């Protein structure tokens, strides 16, 4: 069985969904510490020919709380974010297809940060036809005090995985020899260069999946999901 593990990210770039699509089970960490400057609650879209940061405001709380313990701010106005996205992509070819999806994501009733982001990932998977099983990390019978490679190995063992896919950014974190000694084939997934027409501006890569969906049909997105290299 092929397994992938990632933090929850808000409307991430297509490489995140390539990883989900490439494996049989995808684990999303909920019991990890929230990091302020990561991508758990923010991402970039195209606005007036430039990249623009959209962000979910987080309720003030202890810096040591886990993602699953954090809440969106009571001041969060999903309508405002939706209007920003609408004004940016109004003339995109698949705007009418994607806006209902975003409305359902942004107007979700659960203001728990993890549940909100998890809901967005599942909604996009459904839209793109990705059928991979999603598993929440805290539901697994492992020692949740483990860190980094040890935690990944424990998850692989708990789910009897024989292959583990990691994003290419983790090449310095994990040892292929260590995984191999435990009967697990470690592979790193790297997103191939992907380019498409973004109105008439110079192409800006690695934007939120929103950008990919706005400019590409579902069939084209499915092709892009396979454009990666394994190392």
Residue pairs with C-beta under 8 A, 6 or more apart in sequence:
1 24
1 25
1 159
1 160
1 161
1 162
1 163
2 22
2 23
2 24
2 25
2 161
2 162
2 163
2 164
2 165
3 23
3 24
3 25
3 26
3 27
3 155
3 156
3 159
3 161
3 163
3 164
3 165
4 19
4 20
4 22
4 23
4 25
4 26
4 27
4 164
4 165
4 166
5 26
5 27
5 28
5 29
5 137
5 152
5 155
5 164
5 166
6 16
6 19
6 26
6 27
6 28
6 29
6 167
7 28
7 29
7 32
7 38
7 40
7 67
8 28
8 29
8 30
8 40
8 67
8 114
8 117
8 118
8 121
9 16
9 38
9 39
9 40
9 43
9 117
9 121
10 39
10 40
10 41
10 42
10 43
10 56
10 117
10 120
11 43
11 54
11 105
11 120
11 124
11 208
11 209
11 210
12 39
12 43
12 208
12 209
13 43
13 191
13 206
13 207
13 208
13 209
13 212
14 191
14 194
14 209
14 212
14 221
14 224
14 225
15 167
15 189
15 191
15 206
15 228
16 167
16 209
17 124
17 125
17 128
17 130
17 209
17 225
18 189
18 191
18 224
18 225
18 226
18 227
18 228
19 26
19 165
19 167
19 189
20 26
20 121
20 125
20 130
20 132
20 134
21 128
21 130
21 132
21 225
21 226
22 165
22 189
22 228
23 132
23 165
24 132
24 133
25 132
25 133
25 134
25 135
25 159
25 161
26 132
26 133
26 134
26 135
27 135
27 136
27 137
27 140
27 155
28 118
28 121
28 134
28 135
28 136
28 137
29 67
29 137
30 66
30 67
30 68
30 114
30 118
30 136
30 137
30 138
31 66
31 67
31 68
31 137
31 138
31 144
32 66
32 67
32 137
33 64
33 65
33 66
33 67
34 40
34 58
34 63
34 65
34 66
34 67
34 70
34 113
36 63
40 67
40 113
40 117
41 55
41 56
41 58
41 113
41 117
42 53
42 54
42 55
42 56
43 53
43 54
43 207
43 208
43 210
44 51
44 52
44 53
44 54
44 206
44 207
44 208
45 51
45 52
45 54
45 84
45 85
45 88
45 89
45 207
45 208
45 210
45 211
46 52
46 88
46 89
46 198
46 199
46 201
46 204
46 207
46 211
47 84
47 87
47 88
48 88
49 199
49 201
49 202
50 204
51 204
51 207
52 84
52 88
54 81
54 84
54 85
54 208
56 72
56 76
56 113
56 116
57 72
57 73
57 75
57 76
58 70
58 71
58 72
58 73
58 113
59 70
59 71
59 72
59 73
59 74
60 73
61 69
61 70
61 71
67 113
67 114
68 112
68 113
68 114
68 138
70 112
70 113
70 114
71 111
71 112
71 113
72 111
72 112
72 113
72 116
76 111
78 106
78 107
81 106
82 102
82 103
82 106
82 107
85 102
85 210
86 95
86 99
89 95
89 98
89 210
89 211
89 214
91 199
92 98
92 199
92 214
92 215
93 214
93 215
94 213
94 214
94 215
94 216
94 217
95 214
97 213
98 210
98 213
98 214
101 123
101 124
101 127
101 213
102 210
104 123
105 119
105 120
105 123
105 124
108 115
108 116
108 119
108 120
110 116
110 119
118 134
118 136
121 134
122 134
124 130
124 209
124 213
125 131
125 132
125 134
127 213
127 218
128 213
128 218
128 221
128 222
128 225
129 218
129 222
130 225
135 159
137 144
137 155
138 144
140 155
140 158
140 159
141 158
142 151
142 154
142 155
142 157
142 158
143 154
144 151
146 154
148 173
149 173
149 174
149 175
149 178
152 164
152 166
152 174
153 178
153 179
153 182
153 184
155 161
156 164
156 179
156 182
156 184
157 182
161 184
162 183
162 184
162 185
163 184
163 185
163 186
163 187
164 179
164 184
164 185
164 186
164 187
165 187
165 188
165 189
165 230
166 173
166 174
166 186
166 187
166 188
166 189
167 188
167 189
168 188
168 189
168 190
168 191
168 231
170 188
171 188
171 231
174 186
175 186
176 186
179 185
179 186
180 186
187 230
187 231
188 230
188 231
189 228
189 229
189 230
190 228
190 229
190 230
190 231
191 227
191 228
192 227
192 228
192 229
193 205
194 205
194 212
194 224
194 227
195 203
195 205
196 203
196 212
196 215
196 216
196 220
197 203
197 215
198 204
198 211
198 215
212 221
212 224
213 221
216 224
